[in-house]
Amino acid sequence: MSDPTPASTPVTIAVINAGVSDPSSTRLLADRIAQKTVDTLRASGTTATVRSIDLGPLATDIAQGIVSGMPNPKVQSAMELLARADAVIAATPVYKAGISGLFKSFADLVDNDLLIARPVVLAATGGSARHAMVVDEQLRPLFAFLRAIPMPTSLYAAPEDWGSTDLGKRIARAAQELSVMLRSGAGRQIADSNWDGYQHQFGGNATRAQRFLDDVDFTTDLMRLATGGSALPQGGDQADAR
């Protein structure tokens, strides 16, 4: 394994906030996590920059992207910001025992390649402690599907949590976990050493996963059929195809 990321190497953290109220408790939780992470990194000699992706103002654009399959420039800009981030803090409100539809719709537009081996802090807010498991039951599998690396500590804040010291302790623990991942460079090492082994999306937003015409294998059975040829290789017979 290579040496850990030097302390002088700056990092960028993208904060995805699906809160829509003003003021937003979801935005408040995301900002507290981000600030604690920045403070933790600074104490260890690493500079961090936070970039926010507020989904509320993008709601109409996200819906149009879902319907058309083509994200417009505003959504594309958010995706590019996400692609350049070294880590992600993802925060969503919980409605009726489920994550925000706005958050899920945005996630549906994210290329499968975009967050490979990216460390992520998962967070949610809701009106009752009854929703606390939504973070691990819905957010964690979602980011696992995207091949990101969710931190062990997930965060959920109900109204009664805001006045407790326990929430601050959990935020500090999650920030420390994210800080360790960023300083070690483990996510980048995982992605770099395994990149060619992952399945990638053709023409996606992830720069490293871009595929061009020269990358297409026209010798496969499917591509031979698509180009008007036979599924069998030149000179092959039925036995060869089995």
C-alpha positions as CSV (number, residue, x, y, z in Angstrom):
1,M,0.0,0.0,0.0
2,S,1.3,3.5,-0.9
3,D,1.9,6.1,1.7
4,P,-1.1,8.0,3.2
5,T,-2.1,11.3,1.6
6,P,0.3,14.1,2.7
7,A,-1.2,16.4,5.3
8,S,-0.6,19.4,2.9
9,T,-2.9,17.9,0.2
10,P,-6.2,19.8,0.2
11,V,-9.4,17.9,-0.2
12,T,-12.9,18.8,-1.4
13,I,-16.1,17.7,0.3
14,A,-19.5,17.8,-1.5
15,V,-22.6,18.3,0.7
16,I,-25.8,17.1,-0.9
17,N,-28.8,18.6,1.0
18,A,-32.3,17.6,0.1
19,G,-34.0,19.9,2.7
20,V,-36.7,22.2,1.2
21,S,-37.9,24.2,4.2
22,D,-36.4,27.5,5.3
23,P,-34.8,27.2,7.7
24,S,-34.0,23.5,7.0
25,S,-33.0,21.1,9.8
26,T,-31.5,18.9,7.1
27,R,-29.3,21.7,5.9
28,L,-28.4,22.5,9.5
29,L,-27.4,18.8,10.2
30,A,-25.3,18.7,6.9
31,D,-23.6,21.9,7.8
32,R,-22.7,20.7,11.3
33,I,-21.2,17.5,9.9
34,A,-19.3,19.5,7.3
35,Q,-17.9,22.0,9.7
36,K,-16.8,19.3,12.2
37,T,-15.1,17.4,9.4
38,V,-13.3,20.6,8.3
39,D,-12.2,21.3,11.9
40,T,-11.0,17.7,12.4
41,L,-9.0,17.8,9.1
42,R,-7.5,21.2,10.0
43,A,-6.4,19.9,13.3
44,S,-4.4,17.2,11.6
45,G,-2.9,19.6,9.0
46,T,-5.2,19.1,6.0
47,T,-7.2,21.9,4.3
48,A,-10.7,21.1,3.2
49,T,-13.1,23.0,1.0
50,V,-16.8,22.4,1.2
51,R,-19.1,22.7,-1.9
52,S,-22.8,22.6,-1.4
53,I,-25.4,21.0,-3.7
54,D,-28.8,22.2,-2.5
55,L,-31.5,20.1,-4.3
56,G,-34.5,22.2,-3.4
57,P,-33.8,24.9,-6.1
58,L,-33.0,22.1,-8.6
59,A,-36.3,20.2,-8.0
60,T,-37.9,21.1,-11.4
61,D,-34.6,20.5,-13.2
62,I,-34.2,17.1,-11.6
63,A,-37.7,16.1,-12.5
64,Q,-37.1,17.1,-16.1
65,G,-34.0,15.1,-16.2
66,I,-35.8,12.0,-14.9
67,V,-38.5,12.4,-17.6
68,S,-36.2,13.2,-20.5
69,G,-33.2,11.1,-19.5
70,M,-31.0,14.2,-20.3
71,P,-29.9,16.3,-17.3
72,N,-29.9,20.0,-18.1
73,P,-26.9,22.3,-17.5
74,K,-27.9,23.0,-13.9
75,V,-28.1,19.4,-13.0
76,Q,-25.0,18.6,-15.0
77,S,-23.1,21.3,-13.1
78,A,-24.1,19.6,-9.8
79,M,-22.9,16.2,-11.2
80,E,-19.6,17.7,-12.2
81,L,-19.2,19.2,-8.7
82,L,-19.9,15.8,-7.2
83,A,-17.4,14.1,-9.6
84,R,-14.6,16.4,-8.4
85,A,-15.2,15.9,-4.7
86,D,-13.0,13.7,-2.6
87,A,-15.8,12.9,-0.2
88,V,-19.6,13.4,0.2
89,I,-21.9,14.3,3.0
90,A,-25.4,13.2,2.0
91,A,-28.4,14.5,4.0
92,T,-32.1,14.0,3.4
93,P,-35.3,14.6,5.2
94,V,-37.5,11.5,5.9
95,Y,-41.1,11.5,4.9
96,K,-43.5,8.7,5.8
97,A,-40.7,6.2,6.7
98,G,-38.8,6.9,3.4
99,I,-36.0,9.2,2.2
100,S,-37.0,12.3,0.2
101,G,-38.3,11.6,-3.3
102,L,-36.2,14.6,-4.4
103,F,-33.1,13.0,-3.0
104,K,-33.8,9.7,-4.6
105,S,-34.6,11.3,-8.0
106,F,-31.2,13.1,-7.9
107,A,-29.5,9.8,-7.0
108,D,-31.3,8.2,-10.0
109,L,-29.5,10.7,-12.3
110,V,-26.0,10.0,-10.8
111,D,-23.9,7.8,-13.0
112,N,-23.0,4.4,-11.4
113,D,-19.3,5.3,-12.0
114,L,-19.4,8.7,-10.3
115,L,-18.8,7.7,-6.7
116,I,-16.8,4.6,-6.9
117,A,-14.8,4.2,-3.6
118,R,-15.8,7.7,-2.5
119,P,-16.2,8.0,1.3
120,V,-19.7,9.2,2.3
121,V,-21.3,10.3,5.5
122,L,-25.0,9.4,5.6
123,A,-27.5,11.6,7.4
124,A,-31.2,12.3,7.7
125,T,-33.7,14.3,9.7
126,G,-37.3,13.6,10.6
127,G,-40.2,14.5,12.8
128,S,-39.9,11.3,14.9
129,A,-37.3,8.9,16.3
130,R,-39.4,6.2,14.7
131,H,-37.7,7.0,11.4
132,A,-34.1,6.6,12.7
133,M,-33.4,3.3,10.8
134,V,-34.3,4.8,7.4
135,V,-30.7,6.0,7.1
136,D,-29.2,2.5,7.3
137,E,-32.2,0.7,5.6
138,Q,-32.4,3.0,2.5
139,L,-29.4,5.4,2.2
140,R,-26.7,2.8,3.0
141,P,-27.9,0.3,0.3
142,L,-28.3,3.1,-2.2
143,F,-24.7,4.3,-1.8
144,A,-23.4,0.7,-1.7
145,F,-25.1,0.2,-5.1
146,L,-23.2,3.3,-6.3
147,R,-20.0,1.6,-5.0
148,A,-19.3,4.4,-2.6
149,I,-17.9,3.7,0.9
150,P,-20.4,4.8,3.6
151,M,-18.9,5.6,6.9
152,P,-19.7,3.3,9.8
153,T,-21.5,6.0,11.8
154,S,-24.7,7.2,10.2
155,L,-26.6,10.2,11.6
156,Y,-30.3,10.8,12.2
157,A,-31.7,13.8,14.0
158,A,-35.3,14.0,15.4
159,P,-36.6,17.2,17.0
160,E,-35.6,16.1,20.5
161,D,-32.0,15.3,19.4
162,W,-31.0,18.9,18.7
163,G,-30.7,19.8,22.4
164,S,-28.8,16.6,23.3
165,T,-25.0,16.3,23.6
166,D,-25.3,12.8,22.1
167,L,-25.9,14.2,18.6
168,G,-22.7,16.3,18.8
169,K,-20.8,13.2,19.8
170,R,-22.2,11.2,16.9
171,I,-21.3,14.0,14.5
172,A,-17.8,14.1,15.9
173,R,-17.4,10.4,15.4
174,A,-18.6,10.5,11.8
175,A,-16.4,13.4,11.1
176,Q,-13.4,11.6,12.5
177,E,-14.1,8.5,10.4
178,L,-14.4,10.7,7.2
179,S,-11.2,12.5,8.1
180,V,-9.3,9.3,8.5
181,M,-10.5,8.0,5.2
182,L,-9.5,11.3,3.5
183,R,-6.1,11.5,5.0
184,S,-5.3,7.9,4.3
185,G,-6.3,8.2,0.6
186,A,-7.8,4.7,0.9
187,G,-10.7,5.5,-1.4
188,R,-8.4,6.7,-4.2
189,Q,-6.2,3.7,-3.7
190,I,-9.2,1.3,-4.0
191,A,-10.5,3.0,-7.1
192,D,-7.0,3.2,-8.8
193,S,-6.1,-0.4,-8.2
194,N,-9.5,-1.8,-9.2
195,W,-10.8,0.7,-11.8
196,D,-10.5,-1.6,-14.8
197,G,-12.3,-4.4,-13.0
198,Y,-15.5,-2.3,-12.5
199,Q,-18.3,-2.3,-15.0
200,H,-18.6,1.2,-16.4
201,Q,-21.3,3.2,-18.1
202,F,-20.8,4.1,-21.7
203,G,-20.7,7.9,-22.2
204,G,-21.2,8.6,-18.5
205,N,-20.3,11.7,-16.5
206,A,-17.4,10.1,-14.6
207,T,-14.3,11.3,-16.5
208,R,-12.3,8.1,-15.8
209,A,-15.1,5.9,-17.0
210,Q,-15.6,7.6,-20.4
211,R,-15.7,5.2,-23.3
212,F,-15.2,6.1,-26.9
213,L,-15.9,4.4,-30.2
214,D,-12.4,2.8,-30.3
215,D,-13.2,1.2,-26.9
216,V,-16.2,-0.7,-28.2
217,D,-15.5,-4.4,-28.9
218,F,-17.3,-5.2,-32.2
219,T,-16.2,-8.9,-32.1
220,T,-18.8,-9.9,-29.5
221,D,-21.9,-11.9,-30.6
222,L,-24.2,-9.0,-29.7
223,M,-22.2,-6.4,-31.6
224,R,-21.9,-8.7,-34.7
225,L,-25.7,-9.1,-34.7
226,A,-26.2,-5.3,-34.1
227,T,-24.1,-4.6,-37.2
228,G,-25.9,-7.1,-39.4
229,G,-23.6,-10.0,-39.1
230,S,-23.8,-13.5,-37.7
231,A,-23.6,-14.3,-34.0
232,L,-21.1,-17.0,-34.9
233,P,-17.4,-16.0,-35.5
234,Q,-16.1,-16.1,-39.0
235,G,-15.7,-19.8,-40.0
236,G,-17.3,-21.0,-36.7
237,D,-19.9,-23.7,-36.4
238,Q,-22.7,-24.5,-34.0
239,A,-20.3,-26.6,-31.8
240,D,-18.0,-23.6,-31.4
241,A,-20.9,-21.5,-30.2
242,R,-21.8,-23.9,-27.3
